[in-house]
Amino acid sequence: MTALDILLTFTVPQTVGNGPLSMLWLLPLTVSIAVVYKATKVQRIEPWPFVKDCALLFASVMVFMLVAALVLFAVAYLITA
């Protein structure tokens, strides 16, 4: 099977839910983004400071996404109410 055969199987878009359980897929994505970002920014990776920095970055990204979601929800509520 060639790469073209594999590519041609993607003819129908995948359905992605927008419910609360579907949003849990953001957690591993955010963890991987935090780890890769921190790994590219540090000179030398030491286990404890690296894990601490990644956890702090993960938490700050999650808080920002939560605040952004609440603001967008409030704006949508005000527009449609």
C-alpha positions as CSV (number, residue, x, y, z in Angstrom):
1,M,0.0,0.0,0.0
2,T,1.5,3.3,-1.0
3,A,1.2,6.6,0.6
4,L,-1.2,7.8,-2.1
5,D,-3.6,4.9,-1.3
6,I,-3.6,5.8,2.3
7,L,-4.2,9.5,1.4
8,L,-7.1,8.6,-0.9
9,T,-9.0,6.9,2.0
10,F,-9.5,10.3,3.6
11,T,-12.5,11.3,1.5
12,V,-15.0,12.0,4.2
13,P,-14.3,14.5,7.0
14,Q,-14.0,13.1,10.5
15,T,-16.7,14.1,12.9
16,V,-15.4,15.7,16.1
17,G,-17.8,16.2,18.9
18,N,-18.1,19.4,20.9
19,G,-19.5,18.1,24.1
20,P,-17.7,18.2,27.5
21,L,-16.2,14.7,27.1
22,S,-14.8,15.6,23.7
23,M,-13.0,18.6,25.2
24,L,-11.0,16.3,27.4
25,W,-8.9,15.6,24.3
26,L,-7.4,19.1,24.9
27,L,-5.6,17.8,28.0
28,P,-3.0,15.5,26.3
29,L,-2.6,18.0,23.5
30,T,-1.8,20.8,26.0
31,V,0.6,18.6,27.9
32,S,2.5,17.7,24.7
33,I,2.6,21.4,23.7
34,A,4.0,22.4,27.1
35,V,6.6,19.6,27.1
36,V,7.8,20.4,23.5
37,Y,7.8,24.1,24.1
38,K,9.8,23.9,27.3
39,A,12.2,21.3,25.8
40,T,13.1,23.8,23.0
41,K,13.6,26.7,25.4
42,V,15.9,25.2,28.0
43,Q,19.6,24.8,27.7
44,R,19.9,21.7,29.8
45,I,17.0,19.4,30.9
46,E,17.0,18.5,34.5
47,P,14.1,16.3,35.7
48,W,12.6,18.2,38.6
49,P,12.8,21.8,37.2
50,F,11.7,20.6,33.8
51,V,8.6,18.8,35.2
52,K,7.8,21.8,37.4
53,D,8.1,24.3,34.5
54,C,6.0,22.0,32.2
55,A,3.3,21.7,34.9
56,L,3.3,25.5,35.4
57,L,3.0,26.1,31.6
58,F,0.3,23.5,31.3
59,A,-1.7,25.1,34.1
60,S,-1.3,28.6,32.7
61,V,-2.5,27.5,29.3
62,M,-5.5,25.6,30.8
63,V,-6.4,28.7,32.8
64,F,-6.1,30.9,29.8
65,M,-8.3,28.6,27.7
66,L,-10.9,28.4,30.5
67,V,-11.0,32.2,30.8
68,A,-11.2,32.6,27.0
69,A,-14.1,30.1,26.9
70,L,-16.0,31.9,29.6
71,V,-15.6,35.2,27.9
72,L,-16.7,33.8,24.6
73,F,-19.7,32.1,26.3
74,A,-20.6,35.4,27.9
75,V,-20.4,37.3,24.7
76,A,-22.4,34.7,22.8
77,Y,-25.0,34.8,25.6
78,L,-25.3,38.6,25.5
79,I,-25.6,38.6,21.7
80,T,-28.3,36.0,21.5
81,A,-30.2,37.0,24.6
